Amino acid sequence: MTVTQASSVFQRILDHSSRADPYPLYAELRKTPVARQEDGGYIVSTYREITALLHDPHVSSNTDNLHDPGPSVAIRGDSPAFIGLDPPEHDRLRRMAMRYFGPPHTPTLVDDMRPDLRAIVTNLIDNLVSKDEIDIVDDFAYPFPVTVICHLLGVPREDEPRFHGWVEAIVGLLDFNPATDPEERMREGVRAREDLRAYLAELLESRRGRPPGNDLLSRLANDDGPDGRMTDEEIVSTANLLLIAGHETTVNLITNGALTLLRHPDVLERLRRDPGMIVRTVEELLRYEPPVQLVLWRAAYSDLTVADTVIPKGSRITLVLASGNRDPAYFRDPDRFDPDRRDNQHLGFGGGVHLCFGAPLARLETQIALNELFRNLEGPRLVADPPPYRQSAVLRGPRHLLVRQE
């Protein structure tokens, strides 16, 4: 595949018209595992090559290491969260956040949330079962993880309408294309990011000097652990990351999961008879319809040779996780949704040092949500297939998913 052809295929993937089914385009990309783009960046689309780069210490997540960061400076901001940093700074900040989010310091935090998660889901479903038509996104998949992450962070649930619009605009920055997208879209996203950070800084200030509550923001504001204390900017950046990633990806995972199960009634019927198969069903959903499809901003620390292609130092690297998840060189019959798939080492949560921080919570939320939803809905069927999709090619999922009950 020539540079021009590869660039054309990737631009079609980013175009909203391809959002409902980008997988044939990913198959085109995989014909050239490492494809150079007209702008000098490189697209990596095959499983083994993506996995190797996710674990390669010569690949940077810091856009300061790009020869030509382009619009990424404005998009990523001046104080990135640990997702945009490299070791050792990444490791320090992630370790400090993890003290109150999971192992080794709070190893049972997620599992102990099961009763609360079930209670939230039950309350939402109680409001759905009497309706003839529901929107899985607005009525269920969005309010569930938002309620959870607000509780964990200590963000007042009543403030959700304020940050909902900010988050939408910020997500729009992830795959902003200066060649095709209006500049106002980037300005709106940058303004939203500033507004959200100011909001979180105000919340942080209200927690300082008080006895730590059970929420993450309070604990980070008053933490004196072995790594010291995060600066205010670091706390705000961490909270900003967790607030956005903590619900945006889970909304898509639940919605993509509901859509996939409704498209596969045989699997759905098996799941209703055997709720225990939900664990492997969610793992297959993470492979088959991952909520994060692309990792756009990586940089080569040094010259890298990948699949016989030399990626020069300072080049931008895009990892197409969703393409790797459908790579026939690694997965048998990859376009088939198969919860019985064995050794399902998918890329749904990325990999390496940046393996998704909230993966255990997202898994549990999705398992509970899908099991309870389909246990209670009567004869659900899709109103429109495909449904309308959100703008982002990175965080891909339906904007609405209308379902009728018998």
Secondary structure, 3 states (H helix, E strand, C coil): CCHHHHHHHHHHHHCHHHCCCCHHHHHHHHCCCEEECCCCCEEECCHHHHHHHHCCCCEECCHHHCCCCCCHHHHHCCCCCHHHCCCCHHHHHHHHHHCCCCCCCCCCHHHHCHHHHHHHHHHHHHCCCCCCEEEHHHHHHCHHHHHHHHHHHCCCHHHHHHHHHHHHHHHCCCCCCCCCCCHHHHHHHHHHHHHHHHHHHHHHHHHCCCCCCCCHHHHHHCCCECCECCCHHHHHHHHHHHHHHHHHHHHHHHHHHHHHHHHCHHHHHHHHHCHHHHHHHHHHHHHHCCCECCEEEEEECCCEEECCEEECCCCEEEECHHHHCCCCCCCCCCCCCCCCCCCCCCCCCCCHHHCCCCHHHHHHHHHHHHHHHHHHCCCCEECCCCCCECCCCCECCECCCEEECC
